Amino acid sequence: MPRPLKYSPEFRRDALERMKAGTNVTQLARDLGIRRKFLYLWKDQAEQLAADLKRSGKAARPAEPESPAEQKLRRKVESLELLVARQAQELDFFRGALQHIEERRRKREAISEVESTTKSGQ
């Protein structure tokens, strides 16, 4: 007997849409309170299902048509998700750069402390 699903199909679909929109997968997993491996597993399952449907000649059930307002909101959400993903990447870059700079500063201070000692007897 298969295990019951812990996450609803809607939850999974929303997570995959955010992943497709370019959201950082690690951050997305944190936001959703799940492991990253689930996102990749769901993505693989969705791709496999799409490939199976394509091979069998059956198309996925078409979604209900959205109103123009819903389409506009969906595009806005997608653009904002892309912006957040881009900013997350920039933040990761600058954190790494700051760590590198701080490490160089600590090394430089350690070297200058050694050089500034005076010799005894002078």
C-alpha positions, 0 to 999 in steps of 0.5 A: 500500500503506497504511503499517503502524500504529505504534500498536496498536488497544488503545493507541489505545482506551486513549488515547481512553478517557482522553481521554473521561474528561477527562484534559488532552490535552496532558498525555495526549500527553506521557504517551503520547509522542505528538503531540496531533494523533494523539489528535484524529485517532483521536477523529475516526476513532472518531466517524466509524466510530460514525456509519457503523455507526449509519447502516448499522444495524450495532452495534459488537461488544459488549464482553465482560461485565466482572466486578463487580470489574473494573467497580469497578476501571474506575470507580475508574480513571475517577474518578482520571483525572478527578481528575488532569485537574482537578488539572492544570487547577488547576495550570495556573491557579495557575502562570498566577496566580503568573506574573502576580503575579511580573510585577507585583512586578517592575514595582513594584520597577522603579518603586520603584527609579526613585522612590528615587533622590535628586536631585543638589545637595540 
